[in-house]
Amino acid sequence: MSDPTRSGAGAPGAAKAYRVEATNHDGSFMGKNVTPAKFASGKESGFAFADVLFAIDMGTDIVFGDAYPDWRGNLYDISLLPDMNTLVEWKPGVHSVIGDFWMKDGNPVPICPRNMVRRLIDRLGSLGYTATVAVEIETTLFEESIQEARARGYRDLTALGGETGATYNLARSADWIDYMEAVTDRLDELGIVWEAWTDEAAPGQTELNIAPTDPLTLADSWVRTKQVMREIACEKGRSVTFMAKPTAGFGQGAHINISLQRDGENQFYAPDGPSETMLQAVGGLMATMAGNTLLALPQITSYRRLVDVSGPPTTISWGVNNKTAALRAIAGHPKYSRLEYRVPGSDVNPYYALAGVLAGVVAGIEKKMTPPPQVDDMAWCLPDDCGVARIPDSMTKAIDALDADEILREYLGDEFVDFWTASRRWEWMQFHTTGGDPYVDLSEWESRRYFEFS
């Protein structure tokens, strides 16, 4: 991928309020609205948030079963420190800024999603590389307002743009086109650089591509794009969801594309195919793919996507220009040579997903890892004895894979791995004890839990 050309959002006007923002572990967009005076007093010292934001699940229940390190306790305060590089005018009179969570001793909260990306950018930089990343965000749009969707339990909704699913189809009704044009207009106003949007496979589904940029900017743009899509849906009396599988039909993903640069040159490029650096990155991503599945597929519904010959990858596989594999290598072009990581669902926490990918890439380069043989044919429906393992297809399998992954423990930290596996065990238990049904295509429990906040 080429280096990004980021367009600015322009100088903000006078503020009546500031919104300080971040994501929690589940990727939900969190924040506070404060007065200009309050923002001025806290923009350098930070804003207090109760540590419980990392201890409640998507049903607003307290999560039990994980350790409480020094920074956590009985609703202790942690500090959200704004990154002034992210300041934009969200709407007239309201300014928006994204920040990172810090402890009272001045160290970053070990599980802070944004700080995890920062750490891995720094580690990659120590090797002399910078990363350029992009994302393809899939989402599904519905005719009903969010209020009506709630009244229906987020079920039996009407796909916006027609009930026929087809990829790249321009014959969508004007309401679908009007929504997407409003979204991209809003992104332009905010300085979020997008490259394309298109009809996707399922009824009402769209894909929006955020332009290549550095990992931290990409993650910030990603969470803000989701917020924009929700707000535009509310304004137009529609609803939108980033659930990995919002209906019993097609699922939806978030493919991450990555390349590495040194002195402005794409280090994944070689005239005769993948470069040595790309192959090492492939080796690291393949070695960590099973463990990374728990970050890439964070919710119960995430695993319902993993159906052979339906689009998402189902095997721990890679291949040059092979879209059926979990990791697709685009090679041989000095500008566009890159890796496409196809595992994540659209419900992923963008920061954790990028941290997992960066961890695999850095590990592969530092350890000079060799990738397994690529899959030249279709990577779906492979026989059990072919030597290619399947992606963990349940949350419990993914938990075990991450728990046992020594590479990801080294690069993401024991504290994060222990925290994340414990929180996902809780999510699995909640599903099985409070109304989830594993024997249907999509349970009402999942729709109510994930539709709005994934």
N, C-alpha and C positions, 0 to 999 in steps of 0.2 A: 504494500500500500504506500501511497505517497504521503509525504508529510502534510499535516493539516494546514488549512488556511482558514483561521477562525475569524468570522466577522463579528465586530463589536455590537453591543446592544445600544450604544449611545450613552451619554451622560445622564444619570437619573435626575428627575425633577425633584421638587421639594417633597419631603416625606411627611406624612401624617402619622405613619406607623412603620415599624420594621418587623419582618417575620424572620426569626432565626430558626434554621431548619437542620435536620439530620435524619438518618434512618435508624431504626432499631435493628435487632438481629433478624427479624422476619422481613425486613425491607420496607416496612410501612413508613411513610413520610411523616415525621414528627416535627413539632415545633412550638414556638410561642410567638404571640404578637405583642410587641412592646412599643412604648412611646419613644419618640426621638430622644428625649432626655434619658430614659432608661437605657436605650441602646448606646448612647454616648458614654454612659457610666460603666457599661459592661463589655464594650467591644474589645477591650484589651485584657480584662480580667476574666471574662467569660460569664455565662448565665447558668444559674443552678438548675439542674434537673435531677429528680429523684432516680436513684439507680434501679428502681422498680421497672423502668422502661425496658430493661434487659431481663426482667423476671416475670413478665406477664405474657400469656400466649394470645393467639388471635381471637380467643373467646373471652378475653379479659380475666382469665383465671391465673392465680399465682402458680408458677412452675416450681415443682419440688423435685429433688433427686440429684441436684448438682451442688458442687462445692461452693462455698462463699469465701472468696479471697479477701484480701485486706480492703479493697475498694468497695466491696459490697457489704451490706448489713441491713439494719432496720430502717429502710428508706433513707440511706445516706445520700448526700448530694454529690453528684459529679458535675463537672463544668463543661458546658458547650462553648468552645471558643470559635468565634466566627472567622472564616477565611475571607478577608476583604476582597480577594481576587474574584470571588463569586457574586459580588454585590450587583444586583440588577433592579430595575424598576419593574415589579411584577405587574402592577396595574397603577393607574394614576393615584398617587398618594401613598402607595404601599410598596416598600422596598423589601427585597428578599435576599438573604445571605445564608449560605450553607456553612456548617462548621464541623469540628471534630470534638470528641469527648476526651476530657483529661481528668486525671485524679488531682487531689489536693496537693500532692507532693511534686506536681509539675510533670509527671510522666503520663504518657497516653494510656487510656483505658485499653487493656490488652485485647479486648474483643470489639473495640470500636471499628465498625466496618470501614470507614474512610481512612483511619490511621493504618489499618492493615494493608490497604493499597499503597499508602505512602511508604511503608517499610519495604515493600517488595520493589517499588520503583527505585528506592535508594540502593537496594542490594543489586538490582540489575545495573544501575549506574556505576556501581563499584567495579563492574566487569567491563565498563566502557560502552554500554549499550543504552539506547533509549527505545521505548516501545511505542508503536503507533497502533491504536485499536479502533475498531468500529463495531457497531451492533445492528442486527436486523430484528426489530421488535414486532412481534405478531400480537394482535389483539382482536377481540370480537365486539362488534357494535350491535345494539338492539334498538328497536323503535321505541320501546317503553321508557318512560322516565325512571330515574332511580327510585322514586317513591313507589311507583307501580311495581317495579321489579322486587322491591322489598315486600310489598303486600302479597306477591305471588311466591315468596320464598325463593326468588331468583330462578324460577323454573318456568318452562313453557313460554318463553319469551319469543318475540318476533324478530328475526334477523333483519337488520337495516340493509336496504339495498336489494332485497329479494331473497327468496329461499333457495335459489340455485347456487351451488358452490362451484367455482371454476377459477383457475389461476390466470392472472393477467387479463381478465375480462373487463373491457371498457364499457360494456353495456349495463352498467349499474344505474339505478335510479338516481335522480338528482339529489335526494336527501342524503344519500351515502357520500356523494361527491362533495356536497355542500359542507358536511361535517369535516371531511379530511382537508378541504381547502381552508376552513376556519382554523384547524389545528396547525397547519403549516404557516399560515399567516401569523399566528401567535408565536410560533417558534422563531420566525424571522424577527419579530419585535423583541424577543428575548435574547437574540444573538446565538441561538442554538442552530448549528449548521446541519441541515438534513440534505440527503442526496436524492432520495426517491421514495415514493409510496405506490403501492399497487394492491390490486385485489389478490386475496390468497385463496386457499383451497376450500375452506368451509364457508357456508352462508354467513354473510355479515362480517367476514374476517378480512383484515387488512395487514399489510406489512409496511412498516415505516423504517427507513434506514438512516441512522445518524452517521454523519461524516467522520472519517478517520481523524483522530486527535490523540493526545496523550491519555493514559489510563484514568487519571483523576478527573480530568475535564469530561471524559466520556461518561464516567459513572455519574457525575453531577448532572450532565445533560440528559442522561437516561432517566434518572428519577424525576427530573423536572418535566421531561416529555410526558411521562406517565401522569403527572399531576395536571399538565395542560390538557391531556386527552380526557381526563375525568371532569375538569372544569368546563370544557367546551361541551361535553355531553350534558352536563347539568343545565348549561345556558340554553341548549337547544331542545331540552325535554327528552333526552335520550339517555341510554346507559351504556357503559363500556366495562369490560373486565379483562384482566390479565391472568385469570386462572389458566393453568396449564391445559385443562380440558373442561371448558365451561358447559358443554353439552355432551351427549353420548356419542357425538360424531367425532370430527377431527380435533386433535389437540393443537397447541400453539407453543412455539419455541422462541428463543432469543439467541441466535447464532452470534458468536463472538469471533471477529477476524483480528488477527494480530500479525505484525511484522516487527523486526528489529532493525534499528539504524545505528550506524557508527560513522561519524564525520559526514553525515548526510547521505550515506550509501546504504541501500537495502542489503542487510547481511543475510537474508534468506534467498537471495538471488545467486544462481550459478548458471552459466550458459547451457550446461548439459543436464539440468534438473535441480533437485533440492540441493542447497549448499550444505557444507558440513555443519554449519551453525543451525540451519533448519533441521537437519537430521537429529542433532543433539536435542533440540527443543522437542521434536517429535518423541524422542526416547523418554524425556522427562514427562511429557503429557500422557504418554501411554502408560508409563509406570504408575502414575498417580490417578489415572482415570477412574478406577473403581472407587478409590477413597474420595475423590472429588465429586462423585455422583451425589453425595449427601448435600454438598453446597449447590450443585447445579440443579438438583431436583429436591427442593426443600420441604414440600408439602405432600400430604397423602395423595392428592389428585395428580401430583407430578408424575407418578409412576404409571398412571393409566394411559399416558402417551405412548409408552414403550410397546408398540404393536408393530410386528414385522410388516413391511411393504405398505406402511401408512405415512411415511415421511421421516419421523424421528429415527435416529440410530438405535440399534438394539444390541450391538456387539462392540467390544473394545477393539476397535479396528482403525486403520488409517490407510489412505491411498491417495495417489496423485489424481486430482480431478474426479474423485469418487464421492459423489454426494450420498451414497448409501452407507458410507463409513462414518464413524463418530468424529474422526479428524480428517478433514480434507486438505490436502496440500495443493496450493496453486503455485506452480513452479515455472521457471524459465523466462520470466519477464522482469527486467531490471526495476520496474516501478511497482508492479502489482503482485509480485511473489509474496505469499502470505500463508498462514494457516487459518482454517475455519474450524472452530470448535463448536460442534453441532449438538452437544448434549443438553445444554441448559433449556429449561422451560421458561415460558414468559413470566412465571410467578417467582422467579429467582430474585434474591437480593443482589442488585448489580455490583455492589462493592465486594461482597463475598465471592461472587462468581469470578470477577476479575482477579481477586487475590488468589483464588485457586488456580486459575490459568497461569498467572505470572509465577506462582510457586513452582508449577510443573516445568515451565520454560527455564527459570533460573536454575532449578535442580539439574535439568538435563544438560545445561551448559557447564555448570560448575563441576558436575560429576562425569562429564563427557559420555553421556549415556547413549547407547546404541538402540535404535528402534527395532521392534520385531519386523518380520517380513510384512510388506504392505499387502492389502487385499486388492487384487486386480479385478475380480468379478463382483457380483452383488454381495454386499455384506449382510443382508438380511437372510434369515432362514438357513443359516449355516448349520451343518450337522454337529452334534456334540463332540465328535472325535476329530474335528478339523484343526484343533489347536488354537482356535480363537474363542476366548471366553465371552460370555454375555455380560452386558452392563447390569449391575445389580437392579433387579426389577421389583424390589419392594423396599420400603423404608428400613425394615429390620436388616436386610442384607447390606444396604448402603451404610447403615450405622456400624455394622461389624467391619466393613471394609475401611472406613475412615479411622475407626478406633485402632485398627491394626497397621495403619499406614505410617511407617517410621519416617518417610520422606516428608509427608505433609506435617507431621508433628514437628519435624526440624524446622520447616520453613514457615509454618503458620503459628506454631507455638503449642505446647501441651495444654496451656490454660484454655486457649480457644477450642482446640479439638475436644477436650473434656467437656467444656461448656456446650458446644454445639451438639455433640452426640447425646448428652443428657437431655437437651431441649427437644431433640427429635424423638427420643424414647418417650418423653412426655406426650408429644404430639400423637405418636402411635397409640399410646395408652388412652388418650382422650377420645380418639376416633373409635376405639373398640369398646369403650365403657360408657360413652355419653350419647350414643345414637348413630354412629357410623355403620355403614353396611358394606362389607367387602364383596358381597355377592351380586351387586347390581353394577350397571355401567357407570353410574354417578349417583351418589347418595345425596339426599337433601341436606344432611349434616355438612357435607363439603361445600355445597352451594351457599349455605348461610354463613359459613365460616370464611370462605376464601373469595367470594365474588367481588366484594368491594375493596378489600385491603391487601390482596396479593400484589 
